[in-house]
Amino acid sequence: MSIFADAHDHDRDDHDESERSSLSEVLEASEDGSVFAHAAIDALSRPRAVNLLEVVKALSSTSSSHPQLSSSRIRFLLEQSGIADPEIQSEAFEQYDESERRHMSNIEWLIISKATVQTCGLIQATLLDQIIPLNNEIWYWEEVLNSYVYSSIYTVQTSPIRLWALYQENKHRMKPLSSSPTEMANSTWEGIKGPWVQFYDIVRTTVRDRSMVGLQGKVLSPISQARREARKKIATLKKLREMTSTGLGILVDEALAFGIDQDDANSDVEINSHLDWKGVVCRSVALMEQVLQDVLKLRYSLVDYENGVFTGVQDDPELFQTVDHDNASDQAAVVTRRLFQLLETTLPVHNDQLGRLVTEHGRPSVLVRCWLPATVAALSSTTILRILVNRQAELIAWAQDAAVTVRDFWANWIIEPTRKVVRTIRHDETSEIAIMSRDSLKADRESLERMVVDFATDNPHFASASGAASGSTSALTETDIAAIRAKVNEGDVTPVLRAYEQDLRSPLKGAVRGDLIRSLLIQVQKTKVDLEVAISGIDALLKSQELVFGFVGLTPGILVSIGALQYLRGVLGGRKGARHSKKAGKSVRVLRNIDRIFSEATPTADNVLTYRDHGLLLCEVHVLRTLMHKILPRDVEKEFLEDLEDLSNLRGFQIQVRALDRIKWAYAKWLS
């Protein structure tokens, strides 16, 4: 255990040593020479420097999933650095010489710059995250305003609040009426006749002068008032969104803007040597403070807001000044205190004020929106409960019948036909379809054969045409009997028919002798055999199409099951499809807003958007990214994010317009 711990500590020491060495190179360059190399390395080995380097490492977030540090974490690291602590600074001044203090100051400014970057990212993320609730509230009020049904529902939802406000407004007028009932009762007819006549004349004149449109407006005044209120709230929320977008645009374009391109610099040394980056950090802190302080002042116009922000930064006595070696430590303490105040006070106050504004001008609370259905449910709950209790047995019986019906349907129309089809495919003899029994035809045919042979044997003169004509009674040979059997198998019973024809000439004689009845019974058997032959043909046809009939029997159950599943899928998945369609519709509206931003934008001399337009664009892009995340497939979303990157970056107005056009046609499939 200790071996691994020692190895880990050794690796960490090597990493810290390399970090101190690389940092010392930057610090040497910042002093414009290499004579301070050994002093820089010695300064970085001090306990104070080690503590500061740990803070630098903690502020250098390397996590790709959570690159942004929280406000409390940044405050903790600033407090841990001790830059704003007078006692720690006083001890450092006494313990270290001028060269070491200068290197310590550079490390402190490195901490301040990293903390400023984290704070700026935190504020930008906060402003972006606040845009989505604003857009949701604006969409809610637009639905109320664009639909008469929603306006009526909103009027009913807020009717108790309106009635209470009306009561509070007119309460002082009702007090004189309730305080002197005796005086009113004792007033004479002459005292009230004059005022009533005058009142009647006023009402008659007013009604005559008013048009029917005015009367209709009076009747619909609650709904009209609700729609007027929705318009005011939409205007306020849109103004708040524009102010927030402008503040975001200012921070993105101006905060930490060092005014140098990476392609124009040869190295970090050149950037560090020729750039007043410490002053940029100070002005960025002042800019963030001013943006948060003025962003919720809705009485300002956008131009006044922009001018006020930059004027406030320029008039800041603490931060708007040049940082040199003489005041670097003091200025570092000032910037640290302002950063700490920004994170501890300004940002939370801004969030609280914005929350109150959204609550005041946003959609009504859940209690206001749901009081009517909740009241109806509460009032009808006893009736519903009584019905359920009184009809409990019937409800249970209905549920059981429904369950039995579903079970029997599944067993008799799905499982059993499927088993029959499987047996047919396996050619199972028990699955054969037949109208008559298998050996019935054979037995009846053999019986007919015996009947005819016996009849021919008893009446040999009917066995042949010559014998019937001459009346010969010679016995039949085996050859004759075999010929008769063969003819019977083919359906020929000529001997019986000859006897039948002869007996018909004298039916009474034939009936008494019995030959007529015997021939009739043999013909009945012959008819029975013929019928069975026909039925056997039908059996053969059914057997050849047995698999088809099996699938035909299975089809109704499958169709009913598919229909039921589709219905349940539509009921259960309808909300998902509706949500998908709603998100696609919102995405189209966001694209329309982006197109309007580009259409109404006036690019600056550098061919980029203004603060307001850039902030609005970033907000709309942020909303669009959130909406399309739940619509696009994962592989397509990667390409979509690349297009959004081209859309939001300030690399030229025409490039952004082309990116918007590409998004419109490339992802139209998921936006329809």
Secondary structure, DSSP 4 states (H G I P E B T S, - for coil): -HHHHHHHHHHHHHHHHHHHHHHHHHHHHHTTSSTTHHHHHHHHTSHHHHHHHHHHHHHS---SS--SPPHHHHHHHHHHHTTT-HHHHHHHHHHS-HHHHHHHHHHHHHHHHHHHHHHHHHHHHHHHHHHHHHHHHHHHHHHHHH-HHHHHHHHHHTHHHHHHHHHHHHHHHHHHHHH-HHHHHH--HHHHHHHHHHHHHHHHHHHHHS-HHHHHHHHTHHHHHHHHHHHHHHHHHHHHHHHHHHHHHHHHHHTT-----GGG-S-HHHHHHH--HHHHHHHHHHHHHHHHHHTT-TTS-HHHHHHHHHHHHHT-TTTSS---TTTHHHHHHHHHHHHHHIIIIIHHHHHHHHHHHHHHHSSPPHHHHHHHHHHHHHHHHHHHHHHHHHTHHHHHHHHHHHHHHHHHHHIIIIIHHHHHHHHHHTT-GGG---SS-TTHHHHHHHHHHHHHHHHHHH-GGGSSHHHHHHT--PPPPHHHHHHHHHHHHTT--HHHHHHHHHHHHSHHHHHHHTHHHHHHHHHHHHHHHHHHHHHHHHHHHHHHTHHHHHHHHHHHHHHHHHHHHHHHHHHHHHHHHHHHHHHHHHHHHHHHHHHHHHHH----TTS---HHHHHHHHHHHHHHHHHHHTTS-HHHHHHHHHHHHHHHS-S-HHHHHHHHHHHHHHTHHHH-
